[in-house]
Amino acid sequence: MIRRPLVAGNWKMNGLIASLAEIAEMGTAYDIALKARVELVICPPATLIGLALEVAGQGGVGLGGQDCHAAASGAHTGDISAEMLKDVGAAYVIVGHSERRADHGETDAVVQAKASAALRAGLTPIICVGETRAEREAGNALAVVGAQIDGSLPADAPGTIVLAYEPVWAIGTGLTPTPNDVAEMHAFVRERIEARLGGGKSETVRILYGGSVKPANARELMSAPNVDGALVGGASLTAKDLMAIAEAYR
């Protein structure tokens, strides 16, 4: 398999020190056979990454940040650089999540700068794109996502980056697109990545689906063509639910 599936859990603004027990349980369930089938990554809040490394490292669970600043350091109160994430043991960082785009007004140019910063620091960026319900109902889903890909991916990005398609209208709502809708969008995304990066890089870029992924629908969603795993929100907060999703690859 050219692309090793990836299941990444985004804890968002959730998790205290006691929550490390869930990561420890994930590591215990992440056995050798499952490791051979799927890569597992948790993106906890920044306050837990250093502590989580001690717990996750024992079970082979990877770690990532939920955001980074474009600069390596400087007068940016409250922000975290990609280099800081790398320093505490992160291997990935999510950039351009729809909640960052909406709540913090992040543009495609900002997302691209953050993705470049991640690559500079030796992290793998998980670059998020996706349309709103109004955009989909207006028939503009492909155009919106295509424009986000063009504006958010660094032109010189390697084929090791990860792209997550997250229909905004499906995040936390319980709504999900049909498998055909997912397959159509992911095929389009791969074509657009190739148009952006060229050189056959799109064949190695992993494209994740994100948006109300649960144990009940994981197998159906992740078996769609061009879907290389999932970016999981609420269901990633417990070992029971996240590992049930990862088990779809066993």
N, C-alpha and C positions, 0 to 999 in steps of 0.2 A: 504494500500500500504506500503510495507516494506521500499521502498526507495522514499523519497519525491523528486520530480524533482527539479533540480537546474539550473537556467539560470544565468551565470556569465558573466559580461561584462569586457573585458580587454581593457582599454583605451590606453595602450602602452604609447609612448611619445607624448601624446596629452592632452590638457586641461589646461585652465587658470582659474582664479577665476570666470570669467564670465560664465564658463561652469557649475558652481554649479547650475545654473538655470535649466539645463537639469535634474540633479539629483532630484531637487525639483519637477519637473514635473513628473518624474518617480514615486516619492512617492505619488503624488496625484492620479495617475492612478492605483497605486497598491492597489486596494480596498480589502476589507475583503474576498470577494468571491475568488479573484485571489490568495490571500495569502494562502488560504486553499488548493490550487491546486499546487502552485509552489513557491520555494524560489528564491528570487531575490538578487543578489550581484553585486556591482560595484567595480572594481579594478582600481581606478584612479592613476595618478602619485603620488608619496609620498608627494609632496608639497601640495596636496589637501586633503589628508586623514583626517587630523584634522578638517579642515573646513567643509569637506563633512559630517562628523559625525553629526554636528548640523543640517544640512539640511536633510540628509538621515534618521536620527533617528526618525524624526517626521512621516515619511511615512512607516517605517518598512523595508527600503531597507538596506541590509547588506553591509559591506565594507571589502575590502581585499587589500593587497599589491601585487605588481607585481614581487617581488623578495625579498630575504633576505640573509644575510650572515650566515654562519654556526656557527660563534661565537656569544656569547651573548653581548660582548663589546670588545673594544681593539683598537689597532693602525691599523685601516682599513679605511683610508681616502676615503670618498665618499660612503661607504657602509652603509647599514641599517640592524640592527639586527631584528630578529623575536620579541624580547622583546620590541623593540621600536615601532614596528607596533602594537603590542598588547596594548601598553601604550596609543596610540592615538585613539584607538577604533576599530582597524581592528579585524576581526574574521577569515579571510582566508588569504592565501598568495599563489600565483602562483609560482611554482618552476619547473625548467627544460623546460621552454617554448623553442620551436625550435629556436627562435631568440636569446635566451640566449646561447643555445648550439652552435649555428653557430657563432654568433658575439663575444662571450666571451670564446669560447672553453670549455664550461662546459661539463664535463664527467658525466657518470652515477653515479660515486662515489661522485662527487661534489653535484649532485642533491639529492642523498640519504642523504648526510650530512645536506643539507638545509631542507629537509623534516623532518629529526629528530629534527633540531633546531626549526622548526615550532611547532612540537608536544610538545617539551620541554617548549615552551612559551605559550602553550594553544591555538595555532592557528590550524585551519584545513588546511593542505596543499592540493593544487590542483596540482597534479603531472602530468606533460605533457609527452607524448610519441608520436612517429609518424615517418613514413618513408618518404624518399624523392621520387621524381618521378623515378629517376634512380633505386632505390632499389625496388620499386614496379614493374617496367617494367622488372626487372631481376628476378622477382618471389620471392623476398626475404622479402616482406613486413611483413609477420608473424614472420619470424626469427628475423628481426630487432626489431620489437616492443616487442617480447618476451624477447629478451636480455635486452632491455631498462627497462622493468618491473622488471626483475630479479635484475638488478643493481641499479635501482632508488628507489625502495620501501624498507624502513627499514623493516627488518625481523620481528620486534616486533610491527609493525604499527597496530593500531586498525582498526576496520571495519568502522570507521567514516571518514577515509580519502576519498578524491575525486581523481579520475584519469581522465584525459582528453586525449582522442585520437584525435590528430590533424595531419592528413596527410599533411606533409610539402608542398607538391605540390599544395594543395588546399587553402593555406592561402594567402588571398589577391589577388588571381589569377582569381576568379570567377569560377574556376573549382571545381566540387564536385564529390565524388564517388557516385555510384548508391546506392539506399537504400539496395540492396542485399549485396553490398560490405561493407557497414557500418554495417549491421547486422552480417555478417561473422566475421568482425574484432572485434566487440564488444563482440560477443560470445567467441571468442578466448581470448580476454583480460580478461574476467571474469574467464575463466578457468585458465589462467596463474596467476591471482591474487590469486586464491585459492591454486594453487601449491606453490606460494611464501609465503602466510600468513597462510593458513590452518585454521582449526577450523570453517569452514563455514563463515569466515569473508567476503568472496567475495559477499555474498548475501546482505550485507548491504553497501558495497562500491558503491558509485554512479559513473557511468562512463559517462562522457560528450563527446559529439561530438563537435569538433571545426575545422573550415575550410570553410570560405566563407558562413557562416550561415546568411541568410537574411529572411525577412518576407515572401518572395515568396516561400522559400523551407523549412522553419522551421517545419511546420506541418508534412511534408513527412519524413524529417530526424529524427525528435524526436519521431515519432511513430514506428520507427524500434525497434525490440526486443533488450533488454539490453542497450538501450539508455536512460539515466536518466536525460537528459537535454543538455545544450549547453554551450560551451565557445565561446563567441561572440567577435569578434574584431571590425572592423570598424562600423558595424551596431549598436554597443552599445554606440556610441558617441552622439546619439540623442534619446530623450525619445520616439519620434514617432516610430522609427525603433525597438528599444529594446523592447518596450511594445507590439508591434505587434508580435514579436517573442514569448514573454511570453504568449501572448493571445492564442497561440496554445494549452495551457493547460487548458483554461477556460472550 
